[in-house]
């Protein structure tokens, strides 16, 4: 049992040494095989291993960005492709980098940036019809985006105007309600005053009548008697 454990440990050590002994190019080739089979995640892993061996590897960085794009991870693809060192590449390779960068930016809906990337690709390869088509498409999408933004701004302005109009109407309705309540109070006060005046008149009339009756009772008729 101990012998088996030792053998297993030795195998792990050798496997580790072999893995550490692999070069950047070997990881790139391995990643390319996975990429060709459509195993983009496995390819990504190998390209990252290649970059751990040589962080300045333009090929590994470019392939990493492309594998991320294939996985619909546009944001990470943009980061990877933006870090590709194109200074030592020929024009054709440089055009491919900018083309794929443009595709990733387009997927991320960063239309102005994608347009610039396609233009850079065409500067390096003016005959690339795919890049030219993608550039036209990106420009169309940018135009649509701007129109939508203008429409949203217009809708916001309309909403603001409507809101202001509604507020004015509410204020007018409030003022009208207050005016009506004031008029009702005034009418009630006037009616009450008239009732009070009428009551006073009635009271005064009743008082006068009572006084007359009292005066009538108070007057005694005296009959003179002759002695």
Order of alpha helices (4+ residues) and beta strands (2+ residues): alpha-alpha-alpha-alpha-alpha-alpha-alpha-alpha
